Amino acid sequence: MARLVKKFGGTSVADIDRIRNVALRVKAAVESGDQVAVVVSAMSGTTNQLVNFTHNVANVHDAGEYDAVVAAGEQITAGLLAMALQDIGVRARSWLGWQIPIETDGVHGSARIGRIGTEGLEKIFAEGQVSVIAGFQGVGPDNRITTLGRGGSDLSAVAIAAAVNADRCDIYTDVEGVFTADPRIVTKARKLDKVTYEEMLEMASQGARVLQTRSVEAAMKHKVRLQVMSSFSDEPGTLVVDEEEIVEQEVVSGIAYSNDEAKITLVQVADRPGVAASIFGPLAEANINVDMIVQNVSADGQATDLTFTVPRADLDRSIKVIEDSKESIGYRQVTPDPDVVKISVIGVGMRSHAGVAQRMFKTLADKGINIQVISTSEIKVSVLIPAEYTEIALRALHTAYGLDDE
């Protein structure tokens, strides 16, 4: 007998037929002898609709009331799935975040989990019932509903799995697992049987939308074994595990991309101490995340061009912040470019193999693709290139690192 937490995303519970299909999957696990808790997202499209409702009522609104509205989608799904399970003879009940409770801080819209009460869940396990838990939501110090940010149901599932010492947390979605690249672009992409927490974290943060980044961080911290699998297939998924569980490490495990980037270049910035702080300080105060940074000092050493990336959604706001700080920064002009994409080559095997970056640069050069910005970590090399070359770059790199499914 295993103790499992199963999380079903929005596409998996998009309508009543799919909710019934989920109920059958859960029933099969229960009948095999497993203890099961289920975490659900809102039905596909529901959260966006609720968000639109809040904006239509008031452009500027109370964050607490916003959370009260957008958390309703998961409540509906949890109740419907519990009813569907009861209808096929499985004892089940629904739980909302405050009922468990999933205690969080008071930051509405992006709350962090502090503690999860397990007494009620353990009682349900002991009785052989299934807990159906509304993901994405918790309760703050002031006893008000909080939400964990978009994709937060993944985090709910991992946190609950850690709290109840589950043997595994299964994340059901509309893909069969984690692939070496986006199979919609790279037709030769193949599904990975296993991937390390670190690789998955890099993939998630660099644009792969299979798992929410914070959920991977939590799984790595608490050693929760994850399995990413499809709700529409019986094929085994991809396990996300400790590095020690993978005997033979690939040099490169996958190629990820993010088209949510925008580039900003400040031309002829004074080359003096403190100038970087005068640029990035106001951006940080405006809660704008700066990612890749490159600096080119002029020949006379008196001025520099400074280029960095921000989320594309924050481009206009970033430019305004910089223009408002022009006097303290001192630059000749600011040049924005939203037509860029970040490509990342990821693999824990990079730690012990040289030449990974060189192969990336040569492959892109052979295709006539100019690299604008480069950033690296121990298991990742990322480059910024013109967005028009996204598909060519992904396919060429996938082949260059021997990832094609023959």
Residue, then its C-alpha position, 0 to 999 in steps of 0.5 A: m500500500a502506498r500513500l499518494v497525492k494526486k493533483f489534477g490540472g485545469t485541462s484534466v477537470a475541464d468539464i463534467d466528463r473529464i471530472r468523471n474520468v478523474a474519479l475513475r482514475v482515483k477509484a482505481a488507485v483506491e481499489s489497488g489498496d493505496q491511500v489517496a488524497v487529491v488536489v484539484s485546480a479550477m476547471s480550465g478557463t475558470t480562473n481567467q474568467l474570475v480574474n476578468f470579473t475582478h478587473n471589470v468591477a474595479n481596475v484597482h481592487d482590494a487584494g484580499e477580495y481578489d483572492a476571495v473571488v479567484a479561489a472560488g474556481e478550485q472550490i467548485t472543482a473539489g465539490l464536483l469531484a467529491m460528488a463524482l467519487q461518491d456517485i461511483g461508490v468511493r467515500a470522499r469529501s472536499w476540503l478548502g484551504w482554511q478547513i485543513p488548514i493550509e496556513t500562509d503569510g498574508v501576501h495576497g496573490s502570492a502567499r507562502i505556505g507556513r504550516i499545514g494541519t494534518e490531523g483531519l487528513e490523517k483521520i480521513f486516510a485511516e477511514g479509507q476515504v479520499s480527501v479532495i482538496a482545493g488547490f491554489q488557496g490557503v488562509g492568512p494570519d487574519n483568517r482571510i483566504t489567500t492564493l499562492g500565485r498562478g499554477g499554485s495548485d502544484l505547490s499545494a499538492v507538493a506541500i500536502a504530500a510533504a506534510v502527510n509523508a506521501d510516497r509520491c506526488d503525481i501531477y496530472t496534466d495534458v502532456e505525458g511527461v517532461f520532454t527534452a524540448d517542446p514537442r510542438i516545435v521539436t518533433k524529435a523531442r523525447k520523453l524523459d523517464k527521470v529528471t533531477y530536481e535541479e534540472m526540473l527547476e531550471m527547466a521550469s524557471q527557463g520557460a518549460r511550463v510543465l510544473q510551477t517553479r515554486s512547487v519544484e523548489a518545495a519538492m527538492k527541499h522536502k524530498v518529495r518524489l514527483q511524477v508528471m503524467s497525462s490524464f488522457s493516457d495510461e503511459p508512465g510519466t516522468l519521475v522528478v527525483d534526487e540526482e542519486e536515483i539517476v545512474e547515468q547522467e546525460v550531459v544535456s537533459g533538455i532545451a527550454y525556451s522563454n518567449d516572455e522576455a524583453k531586452i532593454t539597452l541603456v546607451q552611453v551610461a557613465d562608467r562610475p561606481g554606483v551606476a548599476a545600483s541607480i539602475f537596478g535599485p528603482l526596478a527592484e523597488a517597482n518589483i520588476n525582476v531583472d534577469m540577464i545582464v551584459q555590460n560593454v565598456s567603451a574604448d575610452g573607459q568613460a561610458t558603457d552600454l548596459t543591456f538587461t532583460v525583464p519580463r515582457a509584461d513589465l517592459d513599458r513599466s520598466i522603461k517608465v521607471i528608467e526614464d523617471s530615474k534618468e537624472s540619477i543614472g545618466y544615459r544618452q538613450v534607452t532602447p527596448d526590444p520585445d522581439v527576443v527569446k531566451i534559449s537554455v541548455i540544461g543538464v546536471g552532466m555539465r558539471s563534469h563535461a567541458g565544451v557544452a557552451q562552446r557547442m551551443f555557440k557554434t551550433l547557433a553560429d552555423k545557423g547564422i544566429n547572433i547571440q545578444v546576451i549570455s548567462t550561465s549557471e552550474i547546470k545551465v547555459s542561456v542565450l538571448i537571440p532574436a525571436e524569429y530564430t526560435e524554432i531553428a535554434l531549438r531544433a538545431l540545438h536538440t540535434a547537436y546535443g544528441l537528444d533527437d528521438e531516432 
